[in-house]
């Protein structure tokens, strides 16, 4: 998951990615709960390789998750 000023980027199974506006999200603690029903989620699906809403490349998330000093396994 990645957060921008107006959207939450959610990575799902099967290499799916959803850029969901914060207006469609009800957030409680560490959980993110959608206000919309699951079938409506499809309208926010985007290509997993497209740039993030902030303009960053998708590789920036990989670099955040696995910094250069990280020595554990990488699942990609």
N, CA, C, O and CB atoms as a CASP TS submission, in Angstrom:
PFRMAT TS
TARGET T0000
AUTHOR 0000-0000-0000
METHOD Language model
MODEL 1
PARENT N/A
ATOM      1  N   UNK     1       0.843  -1.164   0.000  1.00  0.00           N
ATOM      2  CA  UNK     1       0.000   0.000   0.000  1.00  0.00           C
ATOM      3  C   UNK     1       0.895   1.237   0.000  1.00  0.00           C
ATOM      4  O   UNK     1       1.958   1.250   0.621  1.00  0.00           O
ATOM      5  CB  UNK     1      -0.963  -0.007   1.215  1.00  0.00           C
ATOM      6  N   UNK     2       0.455   2.257  -0.695  1.00  0.00           N
ATOM      7  CA  UNK     2       1.185   3.532  -0.791  1.00  0.00           C
ATOM      8  C   UNK     2       0.156   4.643  -0.683  1.00  0.00           C
ATOM      9  O   UNK     2      -0.925   4.543  -1.263  1.00  0.00           O
ATOM     10  CB  UNK     2       2.013   3.643  -2.141  1.00  0.00           C
ATOM     11  N   UNK     3       0.478   5.700   0.053  1.00  0.00           N
ATOM     12  CA  UNK     3      -0.457   6.803   0.238  1.00  0.00           C
ATOM     13  C   UNK     3       0.086   8.066  -0.414  1.00  0.00           C
ATOM     14  O   UNK     3       1.264   8.394  -0.276  1.00  0.00           O
ATOM     15  CB  UNK     3      -0.724   7.044   1.733  1.00  0.00           C
ATOM     16  N   UNK     4      -0.795   8.776  -1.134  1.00  0.00           N
ATOM     17  CA  UNK     4      -0.471  10.093  -1.676  1.00  0.00           C
ATOM     18  C   UNK     4      -1.407  11.096  -1.011  1.00  0.00           C
ATOM     19  O   UNK     4      -2.156  10.729  -0.106  1.00  0.00           O
ATOM     20  CB  UNK     4      -0.608  10.128  -3.250  1.00  0.00           C
ATOM     21  N   UNK     5      -1.378  12.343  -1.439  1.00  0.00           N
ATOM     22  CA  UNK     5      -2.230  13.362  -0.830  1.00  0.00           C
ATOM     23  C   UNK     5      -3.719  13.076  -0.992  1.00  0.00           C
ATOM     24  O   UNK     5      -4.507  13.358  -0.090  1.00  0.00           O
ATOM     25  CB  UNK     5      -1.915  14.705  -1.423  1.00  0.00           C
ATOM     26  N   UNK     6      -4.110  12.516  -2.140  1.00  0.00           N
ATOM     27  CA  UNK     6      -5.538  12.318  -2.391  1.00  0.00           C
ATOM     28  C   UNK     6      -5.940  10.876  -2.679  1.00  0.00           C
ATOM     29  O   UNK     6      -7.125  10.600  -2.867  1.00  0.00           O
ATOM     30  CB  UNK     6      -5.953  13.164  -3.532  1.00  0.00           C
ATOM     31  N   UNK     7      -4.982   9.949  -2.717  1.00  0.00           N
ATOM     32  CA  UNK     7      -5.299   8.563  -3.042  1.00  0.00           C
ATOM     33  C   UNK     7      -4.518   7.591  -2.176  1.00  0.00           C
ATOM     34  O   UNK     7      -3.469   7.913  -1.618  1.00  0.00           O
ATOM     35  CB  UNK     7      -5.019   8.289  -4.506  1.00  0.00           C
ATOM     36  N   UNK     8      -5.069   6.390  -2.087  1.00  0.00           N
ATOM     37  CA  UNK     8      -4.362   5.259  -1.492  1.00  0.00           C
ATOM     38  C   UNK     8      -4.155   4.265  -2.630  1.00  0.00           C
ATOM     39  O   UNK     8      -5.108   3.914  -3.326  1.00  0.00           O
ATOM     40  CB  UNK     8      -5.168   4.612  -0.266  1.00  0.00           C
ATOM     41  N   UNK     9      -2.936   3.816  -2.824  1.00  0.00           N
ATOM     42  CA  UNK     9      -2.620   2.834  -3.855  1.00  0.00           C
ATOM     43  C   UNK     9      -2.568   1.474  -3.165  1.00  0.00           C
ATOM     44  O   UNK     9      -1.780   1.251  -2.247  1.00  0.00           O
ATOM     45  CB  UNK     9      -1.259   3.169  -4.593  1.00  0.00           C
ATOM     46  N   UNK    10      -3.428   0.576  -3.633  1.00  0.00           N
ATOM     47  CA  UNK    10      -3.534  -0.749  -3.027  1.00  0.00           C
ATOM     48  C   UNK    10      -3.087  -1.774  -4.048  1.00  0.00           C
ATOM     49  O   UNK    10      -3.550  -1.776  -5.189  1.00  0.00           O
ATOM     50  CB  UNK    10      -4.986  -1.042  -2.538  1.00  0.00           C
ATOM     51  N   UNK    11      -2.186  -2.642  -3.631  1.00  0.00           N
ATOM     52  CA  UNK    11      -1.712  -3.718  -4.495  1.00  0.00           C
ATOM     53  C   UNK    11      -2.428  -4.992  -4.083  1.00  0.00           C
ATOM     54  O   UNK    11      -2.380  -5.398  -2.921  1.00  0.00           O
ATOM     55  CB  UNK    11      -0.156  -3.886  -4.407  1.00  0.00           C
ATOM     56  N   UNK    12      -3.099  -5.625  -5.056  1.00  0.00           N
ATOM     57  CA  UNK    12      -3.858  -6.833  -4.777  1.00  0.00           C
ATOM     58  C   UNK    12      -3.207  -8.056  -5.364  1.00  0.00           C
ATOM     59  O   UNK    12      -2.116  -7.998  -5.931  1.00  0.00           O
ATOM     60  CB  UNK    12      -5.255  -6.703  -5.301  1.00  0.00           C
ATOM     61  N   UNK    13      -3.900  -9.168  -5.216  1.00  0.00           N
ATOM     62  CA  UNK    13      -3.375 -10.414  -5.764  1.00  0.00           C
ATOM     63  C   UNK    13      -3.458 -10.393  -7.282  1.00  0.00           C
ATOM     64  O   UNK    13      -4.141  -9.549  -7.861  1.00  0.00           O
ATOM     65  CB  UNK    13      -4.141 -11.623  -5.202  1.00  0.00           C
ATOM     66  N   UNK    14      -2.767 -11.315  -7.918  1.00  0.00           N
ATOM     67  CA  UNK    14      -2.715 -11.421  -9.377  1.00  0.00           C
ATOM     68  C   UNK    14      -2.174 -10.160 -10.039  1.00  0.00           C
ATOM     69  O   UNK    14      -2.602  -9.805 -11.138  1.00  0.00           O
ATOM     70  CB  UNK    14      -4.092 -11.722  -9.919  1.00  0.00           C
ATOM     71  N   UNK    15      -1.233  -9.477  -9.378  1.00  0.00           N
ATOM     72  CA  UNK    15      -0.592  -8.275  -9.923  1.00  0.00           C
ATOM     73  C   UNK    15      -1.570  -7.164 -10.234  1.00  0.00           C
ATOM     74  O   UNK    15      -1.363  -6.416 -11.189  1.00  0.00           O
ATOM     75  CB  UNK    15       0.166  -8.621 -11.166  1.00  0.00           C
ATOM     76  N   UNK    16      -2.632  -7.034  -9.455  1.00  0.00           N
ATOM     77  CA  UNK    16      -3.591  -5.954  -9.656  1.00  0.00           C
ATOM     78  C   UNK    16      -3.206  -4.768  -8.782  1.00  0.00           C
ATOM     79  O   UNK    16      -2.608  -4.923  -7.718  1.00  0.00           O
ATOM     80  CB  UNK    16      -5.032  -6.425  -9.338  1.00  0.00           C
ATOM     81  N   UNK    17      -3.564  -3.584  -9.258  1.00  0.00           N
ATOM     82  CA  UNK    17      -3.298  -2.359  -8.511  1.00  0.00           C
ATOM     83  C   UNK    17      -4.519  -1.461  -8.612  1.00  0.00           C
ATOM     84  O   UNK    17      -5.134  -1.354  -9.673  1.00  0.00           O
ATOM     85  CB  UNK    17      -2.024  -1.634  -9.044  1.00  0.00           C
ATOM     86  N   UNK    18      -4.864  -0.821  -7.515  1.00  0.00           N
ATOM     87  CA  UNK    18      -6.026   0.053  -7.462  1.00  0.00           C
ATOM     88  C   UNK    18      -5.605   1.393  -6.874  1.00  0.00           C
ATOM     89  O   UNK    18      -5.017   1.440  -5.793  1.00  0.00           O
ATOM     90  CB  UNK    18      -7.172  -0.586  -6.628  1.00  0.00           C
ATOM     91  N   UNK    19      -5.902   2.483  -7.577  1.00  0.00           N
ATOM     92  CA  UNK    19      -5.655   3.841  -7.083  1.00  0.00           C
ATOM     93  C   UNK    19      -7.001   4.372  -6.592  1.00  0.00           C
ATOM     94  O   UNK    19      -7.812   4.845  -7.388  1.00  0.00           O
ATOM     95  CB  UNK    19      -5.022   4.783  -8.210  1.00  0.00           C
ATOM     96  N   UNK    20      -7.234   4.294  -5.296  1.00  0.00           N
ATOM     97  CA  UNK    20      -8.542   4.596  -4.724  1.00  0.00           C
ATOM     98  C   UNK    20      -8.516   5.977  -4.084  1.00  0.00           C
ATOM     99  O   UNK    20      -7.657   6.256  -3.248  1.00  0.00           O
ATOM    100  CB  UNK    20      -8.951   3.526  -3.688  1.00  0.00           C
ATOM    101  N   UNK    21      -9.467   6.858  -4.475  1.00  0.00           N
ATOM    102  CA  UNK    21      -9.522   8.187  -3.854  1.00  0.00           C
ATOM    103  C   UNK    21      -9.810   8.067  -2.361  1.00  0.00           C
ATOM    104  O   UNK    21     -10.554   7.180  -1.940  1.00  0.00           O
ATOM    105  CB  UNK    21     -10.597   9.063  -4.536  1.00  0.00           C
ATOM    106  N   UNK    22      -9.234   8.941  -1.576  1.00  0.00           N
ATOM    107  CA  UNK    22      -9.450   8.903  -0.134  1.00  0.00           C
ATOM    108  C   UNK    22     -10.909   9.142   0.222  1.00  0.00           C
ATOM    109  O   UNK    22     -11.350   8.748   1.302  1.00  0.00           O
ATOM    110  CB  UNK    22      -8.575   9.934   0.555  1.00  0.00           C
ATOM    111  N   UNK    23     -11.666   9.780  -0.666  1.00  0.00           N
ATOM    112  CA  UNK    23     -13.091  10.001  -0.401  1.00  0.00           C
ATOM    113  C   UNK    23     -13.876   8.690  -0.370  1.00  0.00           C
ATOM    114  O   UNK    23     -14.991   8.655   0.150  1.00  0.00           O
ATOM    115  CB  UNK    23     -13.682  10.930  -1.458  1.00  0.00           C
ATOM    116  N   UNK    24     -13.309   7.609  -0.922  1.00  0.00           N
ATOM    117  CA  UNK    24     -13.961   6.298  -0.940  1.00  0.00           C
ATOM    118  C   UNK    24     -13.452   5.404   0.196  1.00  0.00           C
ATOM    119  O   UNK    24     -13.753   4.211   0.226  1.00  0.00           O
ATOM    120  CB  UNK    24     -13.730   5.610  -2.294  1.00  0.00           C
ATOM    121  N   UNK    25     -12.684   5.976   1.126  1.00  0.00           N
ATOM    122  CA  UNK    25     -12.039   5.177   2.162  1.00  0.00           C
ATOM    123  C   UNK    25     -12.440   5.676   3.542  1.00  0.00           C
ATOM    124  O   UNK    25     -12.478   6.877   3.811  1.00  0.00           O
ATOM    125  CB  UNK    25     -10.511   5.215   2.005  1.00  0.00           C
ATOM    126  N   UNK    26     -12.739   4.711   4.405  1.00  0.00           N
ATOM    127  CA  UNK    26     -12.953   4.992   5.823  1.00  0.00           C
ATOM    128  C   UNK    26     -11.818   4.290   6.539  1.00  0.00           C
ATOM    129  O   UNK    26     -11.699   3.068   6.452  1.00  0.00           O
ATOM    130  CB  UNK    26     -14.385   4.505   6.339  1.00  0.00           C
ATOM    131  N   UNK    27     -10.990   5.027   7.239  1.00  0.00           N
ATOM    132  CA  UNK    27      -9.781   4.462   7.823  1.00  0.00           C
ATOM    133  C   UNK    27      -9.935   4.344   9.336  1.00  0.00           C
ATOM    134  O   UNK    27     -10.326   5.296  10.012  1.00  0.00           O
ATOM    135  CB  UNK    27      -8.552   5.323   7.471  1.00  0.00           C
ATOM    136  N   UNK    28      -9.623   3.167   9.848  1.00  0.00           N
ATOM    137  CA  UNK    28      -9.696   2.920  11.284  1.00  0.00           C
ATOM    138  C   UNK    28      -8.370   2.317  11.723  1.00  0.00           C
ATOM    139  O   UNK    28      -8.045   1.201  11.318  1.00  0.00           O
ATOM    140  CB  UNK    28     -10.895   1.978  11.645  1.00  0.00           C
ATOM    141  N   UNK    29      -7.595   3.025  12.541  1.00  0.00           N
ATOM    142  CA  UNK    29      -6.313   2.508  13.017  1.00  0.00           C
ATOM    143  C   UNK    29      -5.407   2.109  11.873  1.00  0.00           C
ATOM    144  O   UNK    29      -5.153   2.901  10.966  1.00  0.00           O
ATOM    145  CB  UNK    29      -6.531   1.325  13.932  1.00  0.00           C
ATOM    146  N   UNK    30      -4.921   0.882  11.917  1.00  0.00           N
ATOM    147  CA  UNK    30      -4.044   0.374  10.863  1.00  0.00           C
ATOM    148  C   UNK    30      -4.829  -0.292   9.730  1.00  0.00           C
ATOM    149  O   UNK    30      -4.231  -0.755   8.758  1.00  0.00           O
ATOM    150  CB  UNK    30      -3.047  -0.615  11.450  1.00  0.00           C
ATOM    151  N   UNK    31      -6.147  -0.345   9.840  1.00  0.00           N
ATOM    152  CA  UNK    31      -6.983  -0.959   8.805  1.00  0.00           C
ATOM    153  C   UNK    31      -7.534   0.108   7.878  1.00  0.00           C
ATOM    154  O   UNK    31      -7.869   1.211   8.312  1.00  0.00           O
ATOM    155  CB  UNK    31      -8.135  -1.765   9.435  1.00  0.00           C
ATOM    156  N   UNK    32      -7.625  -0.224   6.606  1.00  0.00           N
ATOM    157  CA  UNK    32      -8.238   0.664   5.636  1.00  0.00           C
ATOM    158  C   UNK    32      -9.514  -0.014   5.168  1.00  0.00           C
ATOM    159  O   UNK    32      -9.473  -1.110   4.609  1.00  0.00           O
ATOM    160  CB  UNK    32      -7.271   0.981   4.436  1.00  0.00           C
ATOM    161  N   UNK    33     -10.642   0.636   5.394  1.00  0.00           N
ATOM    162  CA  UNK    33     -11.937   0.069   5.036  1.00  0.00           C
ATOM    163  C   UNK    33     -12.553   0.931   3.946  1.00  0.00           C
ATOM    164  O   UNK    33     -12.618   2.155   4.066  1.00  0.00           O
ATOM    165  CB  UNK    33     -12.881  -0.026   6.275  1.00  0.00           C
ATOM    166  N   UNK    34     -13.007   0.269   2.869  1.00  0.00           N
ATOM    167  CA  UNK    34     -13.621   0.985   1.758  1.00  0.00           C
ATOM    168  C   UNK    34     -15.081   1.286   2.046  1.00  0.00           C
ATOM    169  O   UNK    34     -15.781   0.475   2.654  1.00  0.00           O
ATOM    170  CB  UNK    34     -13.495   0.181   0.468  1.00  0.00           C
ATOM    171  N   UNK    35     -15.538   2.446   1.612  1.00  0.00           N
ATOM    172  CA  UNK    35     -16.939   2.820   1.718  1.00  0.00           C
ATOM    173  C   UNK    35     -17.739   2.135   0.608  1.00  0.00           C
ATOM    174  O   UNK    35     -18.932   1.880   0.769  1.00  0.00           O
ATOM    175  CB  UNK    35     -17.104   4.358   1.646  1.00  0.00           C
ATOM    176  N   UNK    36     -17.091   1.841  -0.506  1.00  0.00           N
ATOM    177  CA  UNK    36     -17.754   1.247  -1.662  1.00  0.00           C
ATOM    178  C   UNK    36     -17.797  -0.278  -1.548  1.00  0.00           C
ATOM    179  O   UNK    36     -17.043  -0.881  -0.784  1.00  0.00           O
ATOM    180  CB  UNK    36     -17.039   1.660  -2.954  1.00  0.00           C
ATOM    181  N   UNK    37     -18.703  -0.887  -2.329  1.00  0.00           N
ATOM    182  CA  UNK    37     -18.787  -2.341  -2.398  1.00  0.00           C
ATOM    183  C   UNK    37     -17.699  -2.879  -3.315  1.00  0.00           C
ATOM    184  O   UNK    37     -17.184  -2.163  -4.174  1.00  0.00           O
ATOM    185  CB  UNK    37     -20.178  -2.788  -2.891  1.00  0.00           C
ATOM    186  N   UNK    38     -17.355  -4.144  -3.125  1.00  0.00           N
ATOM    187  CA  UNK    38     -16.268  -4.756  -3.887  1.00  0.00           C
ATOM    188  C   UNK    38     -16.437  -4.629  -5.405  1.00  0.00           C
ATOM    189  O   UNK    38     -15.462  -4.305  -6.082  1.00  0.00           O
ATOM    190  CB  UNK    38     -16.157  -6.210  -3.519  1.00  0.00           C
ATOM    191  N   UNK    39     -17.638  -4.871  -5.979  1.00  0.00           N
ATOM    192  CA  UNK    39     -17.758  -4.753  -7.443  1.00  0.00           C
ATOM    193  C   UNK    39     -17.422  -3.355  -7.987  1.00  0.00           C
ATOM    194  O   UNK    39     -17.011  -3.225  -9.139  1.00  0.00           O
ATOM    195  CB  UNK    39     -19.162  -5.119  -7.861  1.00  0.00           C
ATOM    196  N   UNK    40     -17.595  -2.322  -7.171  1.00  0.00           N
ATOM    197  CA  UNK    40     -17.291  -0.952  -7.604  1.00  0.00           C
ATOM    198  C   UNK    40     -15.791  -0.669  -7.609  1.00  0.00           C
ATOM    199  O   UNK    40     -15.353   0.339  -8.163  1.00  0.00           O
ATOM    200  CB  UNK    40     -17.997   0.050  -6.701  1.00  0.00           C
ATOM    201  N   UNK    41     -15.012  -1.544  -7.003  1.00  0.00           N
ATOM    202  CA  UNK    41     -13.570  -1.361  -6.927  1.00  0.00           C
ATOM    203  C   UNK    41     -12.915  -1.423  -8.300  1.00  0.00           C
ATOM    204  O   UNK    41     -11.852  -0.836  -8.503  1.00  0.00           O
ATOM    205  CB  UNK    41     -12.963  -2.408  -6.020  1.00  0.00           C
ATOM    206  N   UNK    42     -13.530  -2.122  -9.240  1.00  0.00           N
ATOM    207  CA  UNK    42     -12.936  -2.316 -10.572  1.00  0.00           C
ATOM    208  C   UNK    42     -12.701  -0.994 -11.298  1.00  0.00           C
ATOM    209  O   UNK    42     -11.785  -0.896 -12.115  1.00  0.00           O
ATOM    210  CB  UNK    42     -13.833  -3.212 -11.420  1.00  0.00           C
ATOM    211  N   UNK    43     -13.506   0.013 -11.017  1.00  0.00           N
ATOM    212  CA  UNK    43     -13.328   1.283 -11.729  1.00  0.00           C
ATOM    213  C   UNK    43     -12.036   1.998 -11.329  1.00  0.00           C
ATOM    214  O   UNK    43     -11.621   2.938 -12.007  1.00  0.00           O
ATOM    215  CB  UNK    43     -14.518   2.195 -11.468  1.00  0.00           C
ATOM    216  N   UNK    44     -11.399   1.570 -10.246  1.00  0.00           N
ATOM    217  CA  UNK    44     -10.145   2.177  -9.807  1.00  0.00           C
ATOM    218  C   UNK    44      -8.923   1.337 -10.155  1.00  0.00           C
ATOM    219  O   UNK    44      -7.804   1.679  -9.772  1.00  0.00           O
ATOM    220  CB  UNK    44     -10.185   2.409  -8.325  1.00  0.00           C
ATOM    221  N   UNK    45      -9.132   0.236 -10.882  1.00  0.00           N
ATOM    222  CA  UNK    45      -8.001  -0.613 -11.263  1.00  0.00           C
ATOM    223  C   UNK    45      -7.181   0.074 -12.351  1.00  0.00           C
ATOM    224  O   UNK    45      -7.730   0.615 -13.310  1.00  0.00           O
ATOM    225  CB  UNK    45      -8.491  -2.000 -11.750  1.00  0.00           C
ATOM    226  N   UNK    46      -5.874   0.045 -12.189  1.00  0.00           N
ATOM    227  CA  UNK    46      -4.951   0.613 -13.176  1.00  0.00           C
ATOM    228  C   UNK    46      -3.859  -0.409 -13.461  1.00  0.00           C
ATOM    229  O   UNK    46      -3.705  -1.381 -12.722  1.00  0.00           O
ATOM    230  CB  UNK    46      -4.334   1.962 -12.671  1.00  0.00           C
ATOM    231  N   UNK    47      -3.118  -0.192 -14.512  1.00  0.00           N
ATOM    232  CA  UNK    47      -1.998  -1.072 -14.830  1.00  0.00           C
ATOM    233  C   UNK    47      -0.983  -1.004 -13.694  1.00  0.00           C
ATOM    234  O   UNK    47      -0.646   0.081 -13.221  1.00  0.00           O
ATOM    235  CB  UNK    47      -1.342  -0.678 -16.190  1.00  0.00           C
ATOM    236  N   UNK    48      -0.500  -2.158 -13.260  1.00  0.00           N
ATOM    237  CA  UNK    48       0.450  -2.183 -12.143  1.00  0.00           C
ATOM    238  C   UNK    48       1.754  -1.484 -12.482  1.00  0.00           C
ATOM    239  O   UNK    48       2.498  -1.097 -11.581  1.00  0.00           O
ATOM    240  CB  UNK    48       0.736  -3.612 -11.733  1.00  0.00           C
ATOM    241  N   UNK    49       2.042  -1.315 -13.764  1.00  0.00           N
ATOM    242  CA  UNK    49       3.293  -0.692 -14.180  1.00  0.00           C
ATOM    243  C   UNK    49       3.173   0.802 -14.455  1.00  0.00           C
ATOM    244  O   UNK    49       4.174   1.455 -14.751  1.00  0.00           O
ATOM    245  CB  UNK    49       3.805  -1.375 -15.400  1.00  0.00           C
ATOM    246  N   UNK    50       1.962   1.354 -14.362  1.00  0.00           N
ATOM    247  CA  UNK    50       1.817   2.780 -14.620  1.00  0.00           C
ATOM    248  C   UNK    50       2.397   3.577 -13.451  1.00  0.00           C
ATOM    249  O   UNK    50       2.461   3.073 -12.330  1.00  0.00           O
ATOM    250  CB  UNK    50       0.329   3.147 -14.850  1.00  0.00           C
ATOM    251  N   UNK    51       2.820   4.821 -13.706  1.00  0.00           N
ATOM    252  CA  UNK    51       3.397   5.632 -12.627  1.00  0.00           C
ATOM    253  C   UNK    51       2.404   5.816 -11.484  1.00  0.00           C
ATOM    254  O   UNK    51       1.191   5.805 -11.693  1.00  0.00           O
ATOM    255  CB  UNK    51       3.837   7.002 -13.162  1.00  0.00           C
ATOM    256  N   UNK    52       2.924   5.980 -10.297  1.00  0.00           N
ATOM    257  CA  UNK    52       2.070   6.215  -9.140  1.00  0.00           C
ATOM    258  C   UNK    52       1.389   7.574  -9.273  1.00  0.00           C
ATOM    259  O   UNK    52       1.891   8.433  -9.998  1.00  0.00           O
ATOM    260  CB  UNK    52       2.887   6.139  -7.826  1.00  0.00           C
ATOM    261  N   UNK    53       0.257   7.795  -8.592  1.00  0.00           N
ATOM    262  CA  UNK    53      -0.435   9.083  -8.696  1.00  0.00           C
ATOM    263  C   UNK    53       0.441  10.267  -8.330  1.00  0.00           C
ATOM    264  O   UNK    53       0.173  11.387  -8.767  1.00  0.00           O
ATOM    265  CB  UNK    53      -1.648   9.080  -7.818  1.00  0.00           C
ATOM    266  N   UNK    54       1.482  10.044  -7.537  1.00  0.00           N
ATOM    267  CA  UNK    54       2.385  11.131  -7.161  1.00  0.00           C
ATOM    268  C   UNK    54       3.398  11.426  -8.262  1.00  0.00           C
ATOM    269  O   UNK    54       4.157  12.390  -8.167  1.00  0.00           O
ATOM    270  CB  UNK    54       3.112  10.787  -5.867  1.00  0.00           C
ATOM    271  N   UNK    55       3.413  10.587  -9.321  1.00  0.00           N
ATOM    272  CA  UNK    55       4.372  10.755 -10.404  1.00  0.00           C
ATOM    273  C   UNK    55       5.602   9.894 -10.238  1.00  0.00           C
ATOM    274  O   UNK    55       6.432   9.832 -11.145  1.00  0.00           O
ATOM    275  CB  UNK    55       4.778  12.186 -10.507  1.00  0.00           C
ATOM    276  N   UNK    56       5.748   9.213  -9.085  1.00  0.00           N
ATOM    277  CA  UNK    56       6.888   8.330  -8.866  1.00  0.00           C
ATOM    278  C   UNK    56       6.755   7.082  -9.724  1.00  0.00           C
ATOM    279  O   UNK    56       5.652   6.683 -10.098  1.00  0.00           O
ATOM    280  CB  UNK    56       7.008   7.950  -7.380  1.00  0.00           C
ATOM    281  N   UNK    57       7.887   6.476 -10.028  1.00  0.00           N
ATOM    282  CA  UNK    57       7.833   5.210 -10.747  1.00  0.00           C
ATOM    283  C   UNK    57       7.515   4.095  -9.763  1.00  0.00           C
ATOM    284  O   UNK    57       7.749   4.231  -8.562  1.00  0.00           O
ATOM    285  CB  UNK    57       9.167   4.930 -11.488  1.00  0.00           C
ATOM    286  N   UNK    58       6.993   3.018 -10.262  1.00  0.00           N
ATOM    287  CA  UNK    58       6.632   1.880  -9.421  1.00  0.00           C
ATOM    288  C   UNK    58       7.867   1.281  -8.749  1.00  0.00           C
ATOM    289  O   UNK    58       7.756   0.668  -7.687  1.00  0.00           O
ATOM    290  CB  UNK    58       5.912   0.811 -10.252  1.00  0.00           C
ATOM    291  N   UNK    59       9.031   1.451  -9.353  1.00  0.00           N
ATOM    292  CA  UNK    59      10.265   0.931  -8.766  1.00  0.00           C
ATOM    293  C   UNK    59      10.587   1.608  -7.432  1.00  0.00           C
ATOM    294  O   UNK    59      11.286   1.029  -6.599  1.00  0.00           O
ATOM    295  CB  UNK    59      11.427   1.118  -9.738  1.00  0.00           C
ATOM    296  N   UNK    60      10.085   2.826  -7.222  1.00  0.00           N
ATOM    297  CA  UNK    60      10.367   3.518  -5.966  1.00  0.00           C
ATOM    298  C   UNK    60       9.790   2.769  -4.776  1.00  0.00           C
ATOM    299  O   UNK    60      10.357   2.813  -3.685  1.00  0.00           O
ATOM    300  CB  UNK    60       9.812   4.933  -6.005  1.00  0.00           C
ATOM    301  N   UNK    61       8.675   2.086  -4.971  1.00  0.00           N
ATOM    302  CA  UNK    61       8.100   1.287  -3.886  1.00  0.00           C
ATOM    303  C   UNK    61       9.002   0.100  -3.592  1.00  0.00           C
ATOM    304  O   UNK    61       9.211  -0.251  -2.431  1.00  0.00           O
ATOM    305  CB  UNK    61       6.672   0.805  -4.246  1.00  0.00           C
ATOM    306  N   UNK    62       9.534  -0.514  -4.632  1.00  0.00           N
ATOM    307  CA  UNK    62      10.447  -1.634  -4.438  1.00  0.00           C
ATOM    308  C   UNK    62      11.682  -1.172  -3.673  1.00  0.00           C
ATOM    309  O   UNK    62      12.182  -1.891  -2.809  1.00  0.00           O
ATOM    310  CB  UNK    62      10.849  -2.254  -5.793  1.00  0.00           C
ATOM    311  N   UNK    63      12.176   0.024  -3.986  1.00  0.00           N
ATOM    312  CA  UNK    63      13.345   0.555  -3.282  1.00  0.00           C
ATOM    313  C   UNK    63      13.029   0.881  -1.830  1.00  0.00           C
ATOM    314  O   UNK    63      13.891   0.737  -0.963  1.00  0.00           O
ATOM    315  CB  UNK    63      13.864   1.799  -3.987  1.00  0.00           C
ATOM    316  N   UNK    64      11.780   1.329  -1.549  1.00  0.00           N
ATOM    317  CA  UNK    64      11.376   1.584  -0.172  1.00  0.00           C
ATOM    318  C   UNK    64      11.277   0.281   0.612  1.00  0.00           C
ATOM    319  O   UNK    64      11.678   0.217   1.774  1.00  0.00           O
ATOM    320  CB  UNK    64      10.038   2.327  -0.135  1.00  0.00           C
ATOM    321  N   UNK    65      10.743  -0.750  -0.025  1.00  0.00           N
ATOM    322  CA  UNK    65      10.565  -2.038   0.648  1.00  0.00           C
ATOM    323  C   UNK    65      11.888  -2.764   0.832  1.00  0.00           C
ATOM    324  O   UNK    65      12.091  -3.446   1.837  1.00  0.00           O
ATOM    325  CB  UNK    65       9.603  -2.915  -0.137  1.00  0.00           C
ATOM    326  N   UNK    66      12.783  -2.621  -0.130  1.00  0.00           N
ATOM    327  CA  UNK    66      14.067  -3.319  -0.089  1.00  0.00           C
ATOM    328  C   UNK    66      15.213  -2.326  -0.276  1.00  0.00           C
ATOM    329  O   UNK    66      15.781  -2.244  -1.365  1.00  0.00           O
ATOM    330  CB  UNK    66      14.124  -4.419  -1.173  1.00  0.00           C
ATOM    331  N   UNK    67      15.563  -1.567   0.775  1.00  0.00           N
ATOM    332  CA  UNK    67      16.676  -0.626   0.634  1.00  0.00           C
ATOM    333  C   UNK    67      17.991  -1.356   0.387  1.00  0.00           C
ATOM    334  O   UNK    67      18.078  -2.569   0.579  1.00  0.00           O
ATOM    335  CB  UNK    67      16.794   0.250   1.883  1.00  0.00           C
ATOM    336  N   UNK    68      18.998  -0.629  -0.033  1.00  0.00           N
ATOM    337  CA  UNK    68      20.286  -1.239  -0.393  1.00  0.00           C
ATOM    338  C   UNK    68      20.897  -2.027   0.758  1.00  0.00           C
ATOM    339  O   UNK    68      21.606  -3.006   0.520  1.00  0.00           O
ATOM    340  CB  UNK    68      21.261  -0.167  -0.846  1.00  0.00           C
ATOM    341  N   UNK    69      20.640  -1.624   2.000  1.00  0.00           N
ATOM    342  CA  UNK    69      21.223  -2.355   3.136  1.00  0.00           C
ATOM    343  C   UNK    69      20.351  -3.514   3.609  1.00  0.00           C
ATOM    344  O   UNK    69      20.658  -4.120   4.636  1.00  0.00           O
ATOM    345  CB  UNK    69      21.461  -1.405   4.290  1.00  0.00           C
ATOM    346  N   UNK    70      19.269  -3.842   2.894  1.00  0.00           N
ATOM    347  CA  UNK    70      18.400  -4.969   3.230  1.00  0.00           C
ATOM    348  C   UNK    70      19.070  -6.273   2.772  1.00  0.00           C
ATOM    349  O   UNK    70      19.542  -6.357   1.638  1.00  0.00           O
ATOM    350  CB  UNK    70      16.989  -4.804   2.570  1.00  0.00           C
ATOM    351  N   UNK    71      19.114  -7.268   3.630  1.00  0.00           N
ATOM    352  CA  UNK    71      19.807  -8.515   3.304  1.00  0.00           C
ATOM    353  C   UNK    71      18.887  -9.732   3.333  1.00  0.00           C
ATOM    354  O   UNK    71      19.367 -10.860   3.231  1.00  0.00           O
ATOM    355  CB  UNK    71      20.951  -8.728   4.265  1.00  0.00           C
ATOM    356  N   UNK    72      17.592  -9.534   3.467  1.00  0.00           N
ATOM    357  CA  UNK    72      16.647 -10.653   3.515  1.00  0.00           C
ATOM    358  C   UNK    72      16.224 -11.096   2.115  1.00  0.00           C
ATOM    359  O   UNK    72      16.735 -10.593   1.114  1.00  0.00           O
ATOM    360  CB  UNK    72      15.414 -10.265   4.332  1.00  0.00           C
ATOM    361  N   UNK    73      15.289 -12.038   2.056  1.00  0.00           N
ATOM    362  CA  UNK    73      14.825 -12.520   0.750  1.00  0.00           C
ATOM    363  C   UNK    73      13.978 -11.488   0.024  1.00  0.00           C
ATOM    364  O   UNK    73      13.312 -10.670   0.659  1.00  0.00           O
ATOM    365  CB  UNK    73      14.031 -13.800   0.917  1.00  0.00           C
ATOM    366  N   UNK    74      14.000 -11.521  -1.267  1.00  0.00           N
ATOM    367  CA  UNK    74      13.173 -10.653  -2.108  1.00  0.00           C
ATOM    368  C   UNK    74      12.237 -11.524  -2.903  1.00  0.00           C
ATOM    369  O   UNK    74      12.678 -12.462  -3.567  1.00  0.00           O
ATOM    370  CB  UNK    74      14.038  -9.764  -3.048  1.00  0.00           C
ATOM    371  N   UNK    75      10.959 -11.235  -2.851  1.00  0.00           N
ATOM    372  CA  UNK    75       9.961 -12.021  -3.577  1.00  0.00           C
ATOM    373  C   UNK    75       9.469 -11.215  -4.773  1.00  0.00           C
ATOM    374  O   UNK    75       8.395 -10.617  -4.712  1.00  0.00           O
ATOM    375  CB  UNK    75       8.772 -12.417  -2.649  1.00  0.00           C
ATOM    376  N   UNK    76      10.225 -11.190  -5.839  1.00  0.00           N
ATOM    377  CA  UNK    76       9.777 -10.502  -7.069  1.00  0.00           C
ATOM    378  C   UNK    76      10.275 -11.194  -8.279  1.00  0.00           C
ATOM    379  O   UNK    76       9.998 -10.759  -9.397  1.00  0.00           O
ATOM    380  CB  UNK    76      10.234  -9.065  -7.095  1.00  0.00           C
TER
END
